[in-house]
Structures are given as C-alpha cells and as structure tokens.
C-alpha cells in the first residue's frame, strides 16, 4: 500500500506541475492590463518599466522557474488589480474561513440527509419512498443548477422571509447558501447508497442469513449498511474539499465573500496573478480528494489492496 501511495503522490505532483505550467503560460497570453491597476493613465515607458520590475520581460522558462521557486516557499504571488500590492495568501486568509464555515455545515447536512435517504430508498425498493427519492434525484440531475438555485433564492426570500444575500453577522442568511451547497451532495449520496445497498441485498451472504432466520432489520443495519458505506467513503474527501472551497455560482448568487465568488471576481477584473493562484488551489483540491478517497476506502475495508494487478483498483 505504501508503494501505491508514493506512486500516486508522484503522479499527483507531476500533474500539478503540468497544470501549473499550462495555466502560467496561458496567463502570459492575457492582456498586460491585468498587471497594472492604472493602465489607462500609464505611458509606454511606465508600462515597460513595470513589466521589467515584475519580471515579465524575461523568457517564459525563467518566469516559470521563478514561480515554482516562490511557490515552494509558500508565495502565491501578489494581486495587482483586485487589491493592489497585497499578497494572494493574505487575501485567501480572509476568504477561506467563510467558505470553510459554510462548506462544513453543507457537508454535515448532506450526510445527515443523503445517507438516510439512500437507506430508506433501498429498504422500500419499488415502493412510494423509493419512487419519491428517485424523483428527487432525477429532478436535481435533470434541471440545471442555475434554475433551482434561483427558485430556492426566490422562494426562500419571499415565502419564508429569509435574507436573500449573505451576511456574516446574520446566521439566518446562511440557510439558503448552505441548502444550495448541499443539494448536489444529498442527491449523490442517496443515489449511490441506494445502489450499493440494493447490490448487497442481492448478495449470497444476505440470502443465506435470511434463510437462517436472521431478521431483515439486523441484516440491513448490521451488515448491508456497513458494506455499502465503504464505496461511499471514496466520494467523501472530494465532495468535502470541493464544498469547503466554495461553489463559484452559489457564492456569487448570494454575495458570499468566499473562495468561489473570489474566482469569478478576479476573472472579471483580469487579475492574472490571482487567477493562476486560485486555479492552482482548485486543481490541488481535486487531486487531493482523489488520493484521500482511495486511502480512506482501504482503511474502512482492509480487504481492499491498492496497487494489485488483479482484484485491485
């Protein structure tokens, strides 16, 4: 297992280096206005001096090496448009706690609702609870998120008198963003939990236990649920990390000052340094989620041996 983890870590590092190089190169193709907040008032000489001070006149490999060197020391660069001359890490230090708070609450809600929903659907397969749950899942997957986010915001603000926009000092304004952040995960957990539990219920060991007179309730909660939850564990790290770094659309819709809304803002303002730093963070979170998913799944079920040619993943 250690060999497999080291191999995956090596591939993850290589992937991050490639992603960073591509994003860094693409950012250098963007207009130079993204590096100067007062570009319209600058003379050609001032622009040239500014580019030289930023090291943007150096060859691309030299700039990329300098970026990797600073990144190794924890320096993600400096914002030039969003907040001029402010380090990116300082800006993120104010944004991350907001997304982290809402994301953790949304994740708890997803687990509390999604997992039991999947269990109930599998227990009453083909009956009314299963049909209602299936309809809910199909609806969330068929309707664009933009549509039901707007419906939630409209209904919540008009019918339930909930605040439409986020306010850190008003906890009731957190309800609608948390609900929107959790809906996709609720549907995903319910869908996969139902599927895995139905598969387990059709297994030979379940049929044998029922033939021996073991109650269906004991089989469901002491064996089937435990075995069905193992594959779900692989989904948790990725969905959790994606949730806590913030949804781009949800945070923009509810004016949440977090990581997701920040990415939209800096893209509009063409703050190239901020864009490349945030894209790197989002890519790192995605890769880390996949690694942790495999690792946690092996901890939950020691029978899974990662890296084997046969029977492994």
ZANUMI-566457 format. One record per residue (C-alpha): x, y, z. Coordinates in steps of 0.25 Angstrom, whole numbers, padded with zeros to 4 digits, m for minus. Example, Ala and Ser with C-alpha at 12.3 -4.5 7.8 and 13.67 -1.06 7.14 Angstrom:
BEGIN
{{0049; m0018; 0031}}
{{0055; m0004; 0029}}
REM end
This chain:
BEGIN
{{0000; 0000; 0000}}
{{0011; 0010; 0003}}
{{0017; 0007; m0011}}
{{0004; 0010; m0017}}
{{0002; 0023; m0009}}
{{0016; 0028; m0012}}
{{0013; 0025; m0027}}
{{0000; 0033; m0027}}
{{0007; 0044; m0020}}
{{0018; 0045; m0030}}
{{0007; 0045; m0041}}
{{m0001; 0056; m0034}}
{{0012; 0065; m0033}}
{{0015; 0063; m0047}}
{{0000; 0066; m0051}}
{{0001; 0079; m0042}}
{{0014; 0083; m0049}}
{{0007; 0081; m0063}}
{{m0006; 0089; m0059}}
{{0003; 0100; m0053}}
{{0011; 0101; m0065}}
{{m0001; 0102; m0074}}
{{m0008; 0112; m0066}}
{{0004; 0120; m0064}}
{{0007; 0120; m0079}}
{{m0008; 0124; m0083}}
{{m0008; 0135; m0073}}
{{0004; 0141; m0080}}
{{m0004; 0142; m0093}}
{{m0015; 0150; m0086}}
{{m0014; 0166; m0088}}
{{m0004; 0173; m0079}}
{{m0015; 0181; m0073}}
{{m0017; 0170; m0063}}
{{m0004; 0175; m0056}}
{{m0006; 0190; m0055}}
{{m0018; 0196; m0048}}
{{m0016; 0209; m0054}}
{{m0012; 0204; m0068}}
{{m0020; 0215; m0075}}
{{m0012; 0226; m0069}}
{{0002; 0220; m0071}}
{{0011; 0224; m0082}}
{{0018; 0213; m0091}}
{{0031; 0216; m0083}}
{{0024; 0213; m0070}}
{{0018; 0201; m0075}}
{{0031; 0195; m0080}}
{{0038; 0199; m0066}}
{{0026; 0192; m0059}}
{{0028; 0179; m0068}}
{{0043; 0179; m0065}}
{{0040; 0181; m0050}}
{{0030; 0169; m0050}}
{{0040; 0160; m0058}}
{{0030; 0159; m0069}}
{{0041; 0162; m0080}}
{{0049; 0150; m0076}}
{{0048; 0137; m0084}}
{{0036; 0129; m0081}}
{{0044; 0117; m0075}}
{{0051; 0127; m0066}}
{{0038; 0133; m0061}}
{{0032; 0119; m0059}}
{{0044; 0115; m0051}}
{{0043; 0127; m0042}}
{{0028; 0124; m0040}}
{{0032; 0110; m0035}}
{{0042; 0115; m0026}}
{{0033; 0125; m0020}}
{{0022; 0114; m0019}}
{{0031; 0105; m0012}}
{{0033; 0116; m0001}}
{{0018; 0118; 0000}}
{{0017; 0130; m0008}}
{{0006; 0130; m0018}}
{{0009; 0144; m0023}}
{{0003; 0158; m0022}}
{{m0010; 0163; m0026}}
{{m0009; 0175; m0035}}
{{m0024; 0179; m0039}}
{{m0033; 0172; m0028}}
{{m0025; 0178; m0016}}
{{m0012; 0185; m0022}}
{{0001; 0180; m0015}}
{{m0006; 0171; m0006}}
{{0000; 0156; m0005}}
{{m0010; 0146; m0010}}
{{m0008; 0138; 0003}}
{{m0013; 0150; 0011}}
{{m0026; 0151; 0003}}
{{m0028; 0136; 0003}}
{{m0026; 0136; 0019}}
{{m0039; 0145; 0019}}
{{m0047; 0137; 0009}}
{{m0044; 0123; 0013}}
{{m0051; 0123; 0027}}
{{m0064; 0128; 0020}}
{{m0064; 0117; 0010}}
{{m0060; 0107; 0021}}
{{m0071; 0110; 0030}}
{{m0082; 0109; 0020}}
{{m0076; 0097; 0014}}
{{m0075; 0089; 0027}}
{{m0089; 0092; 0030}}
{{m0094; 0088; 0016}}
{{m0086; 0075; 0017}}
{{m0092; 0071; 0030}}
{{m0106; 0074; 0024}}
{{m0102; 0065; 0012}}
{{m0098; 0054; 0021}}
{{m0110; 0055; 0030}}
{{m0120; 0055; 0019}}
{{m0113; 0048; 0008}}
{{m0109; 0035; 0014}}
{{m0122; 0032; 0022}}
{{m0130; 0035; 0009}}
{{m0122; 0025; 0001}}
{{m0124; 0015; 0013}}
{{m0139; 0017; 0013}}
{{m0140; 0016; m0003}}
{{m0133; 0003; m0003}}
{{m0141; m0002; 0009}}
{{m0154; 0001; 0002}}
{{m0149; m0002; m0012}}
{{m0160; 0000; m0023}}
{{m0170; 0006; m0013}}
{{m0174; 0020; m0010}}
{{m0162; 0025; m0002}}
{{m0153; 0019; m0013}}
{{m0161; 0026; m0024}}
{{m0161; 0039; m0017}}
{{m0146; 0039; m0014}}
{{m0143; 0035; m0029}}
{{m0151; 0046; m0034}}
{{m0144; 0056; m0025}}
{{m0130; 0051; m0030}}
{{m0135; 0051; m0045}}
{{m0140; 0065; m0043}}
{{m0127; 0070; m0037}}
{{m0119; 0064; m0048}}
{{m0128; 0068; m0060}}
{{m0131; 0082; m0056}}
{{m0119; 0092; m0058}}
{{m0113; 0097; m0044}}
{{m0115; 0111; m0048}}
{{m0130; 0109; m0049}}
{{m0133; 0102; m0036}}
{{m0123; 0111; m0029}}
{{m0131; 0123; m0033}}
{{m0144; 0116; m0029}}
{{m0138; 0114; m0015}}
{{m0134; 0128; m0014}}
{{m0147; 0134; m0019}}
{{m0156; 0124; m0010}}
{{m0147; 0125; 0002}}
{{m0147; 0141; 0002}}
{{m0161; 0143; m0002}}
{{m0169; 0132; 0004}}
{{m0160; 0129; 0016}}
{{m0155; 0143; 0018}}
{{m0141; 0138; 0019}}
{{m0130; 0148; 0015}}
{{m0126; 0148; 0000}}
{{m0112; 0152; 0002}}
{{m0101; 0146; 0011}}
{{m0097; 0154; 0024}}
{{m0087; 0149; 0033}}
{{m0094; 0155; 0045}}
{{m0107; 0149; 0042}}
{{m0108; 0134; 0043}}
{{m0121; 0133; 0036}}
{{m0115; 0138; 0024}}
{{m0106; 0125; 0023}}
{{m0118; 0116; 0022}}
{{m0121; 0118; 0007}}
{{m0106; 0117; 0002}}
{{m0104; 0104; 0011}}
{{m0116; 0098; 0005}}
{{m0111; 0101; m0009}}
{{m0097; 0095; m0006}}
{{m0103; 0082; 0000}}
{{m0113; 0079; m0010}}
{{m0104; 0072; m0021}}
{{m0097; 0064; m0010}}
{{m0110; 0060; m0004}}
{{m0115; 0054; m0017}}
{{m0101; 0048; m0020}}
{{m0100; 0041; m0006}}
{{m0115; 0036; m0007}}
{{m0113; 0030; m0021}}
{{m0100; 0023; m0018}}
{{m0105; 0018; m0004}}
{{m0117; 0012; m0010}}
{{m0110; 0006; m0022}}
{{m0099; m0001; m0013}}
{{m0109; m0005; m0002}}
{{m0118; m0012; m0013}}
{{m0106; m0019; m0019}}
{{m0102; m0024; m0005}}
{{m0117; m0029; m0002}}
{{m0116; m0038; m0015}}
{{m0103; m0044; m0010}}
{{m0101; m0058; m0006}}
{{m0098; m0055; 0009}}
{{m0111; m0048; 0011}}
{{m0119; m0059; 0005}}
{{m0112; m0069; 0014}}
{{m0115; m0060; 0026}}
{{m0129; m0059; 0023}}
{{m0130; m0074; 0021}}
{{m0125; m0076; 0035}}
{{m0136; m0067; 0040}}
{{m0128; m0054; 0043}}
{{m0137; m0042; 0043}}
{{m0137; m0033; 0031}}
{{m0134; m0021; 0040}}
{{m0122; m0027; 0046}}
{{m0117; m0031; 0033}}
{{m0120; m0017; 0027}}
{{m0113; m0009; 0038}}
{{m0102; m0018; 0043}}
{{m0097; m0024; 0030}}
{{m0102; m0018; 0018}}
{{m0101; m0003; 0022}}
{{m0087; m0005; 0027}}
{{m0082; m0012; 0014}}
{{m0090; m0002; 0005}}
{{m0084; 0010; 0012}}
{{m0069; 0006; 0008}}
{{m0070; 0011; m0006}}
{{m0077; 0024; m0001}}
{{m0065; 0027; 0007}}
{{m0057; 0029; m0006}}
{{m0067; 0040; m0010}}
{{m0066; 0048; 0003}}
{{m0052; 0055; 0002}}
{{m0054; 0060; m0012}}
{{m0068; 0065; m0009}}
{{m0064; 0071; 0004}}
{{m0052; 0078; m0001}}
{{m0060; 0084; m0013}}
{{m0071; 0088; m0004}}
{{m0062; 0096; 0006}}
{{m0054; 0103; m0004}}
{{m0067; 0109; m0009}}
{{m0077; 0108; m0020}}
{{m0074; 0118; m0031}}
{{m0088; 0121; m0034}}
{{m0094; 0119; m0020}}
{{m0085; 0129; m0014}}
{{m0087; 0139; m0026}}
{{m0102; 0138; m0025}}
{{m0103; 0140; m0010}}
{{m0091; 0150; m0010}}
{{m0083; 0141; 0000}}
{{m0069; 0147; 0001}}
{{m0062; 0133; 0000}}
{{m0053; 0126; m0010}}
{{m0063; 0123; m0020}}
{{m0068; 0137; m0022}}
{{m0054; 0142; m0022}}
{{m0050; 0134; m0034}}
{{m0062; 0140; m0042}}
{{m0058; 0154; m0037}}
{{m0043; 0153; m0041}}
{{m0046; 0147; m0055}}
{{m0055; 0159; m0058}}
{{m0044; 0169; m0053}}
{{m0034; 0161; m0061}}
{{m0025; 0160; m0048}}
{{m0015; 0150; m0055}}
{{m0007; 0147; m0042}}
{{m0020; 0144; m0034}}
{{m0026; 0135; m0045}}
{{m0014; 0126; m0047}}
{{m0013; 0124; m0031}}
{{m0027; 0121; m0030}}
{{m0027; 0111; m0041}}
{{m0015; 0104; m0035}}
{{m0023; 0103; m0022}}
{{m0035; 0097; m0028}}
{{m0027; 0087; m0036}}
{{m0019; 0083; m0024}}
{{m0032; 0081; m0016}}
{{m0037; 0072; m0027}}
{{m0025; 0063; m0028}}
{{m0024; 0062; m0012}}
{{m0039; 0058; m0012}}
{{m0036; 0046; m0021}}
{{m0024; 0042; m0013}}
{{m0031; 0043; 0001}}
{{m0043; 0035; m0005}}
{{m0034; 0023; m0008}}
{{m0027; 0024; 0005}}
{{m0039; 0025; 0013}}
{{m0046; 0013; 0006}}
{{m0035; 0004; 0009}}
{{m0035; 0008; 0024}}
{{m0050; 0005; 0024}}
{{m0049; m0009; 0017}}
{{m0035; m0016; 0019}}
{{m0039; m0026; 0009}}
{{m0036; m0015; m0002}}
{{m0022; m0016; m0006}}
{{m0018; m0004; m0015}}
{{m0008; m0006; m0026}}
{{m0010; m0021; m0028}}
{{m0011; m0025; m0043}}
{{m0023; m0034; m0040}}
{{m0034; m0030; m0031}}
{{m0028; m0017; m0028}}
{{m0032; m0003; m0032}}
REM end
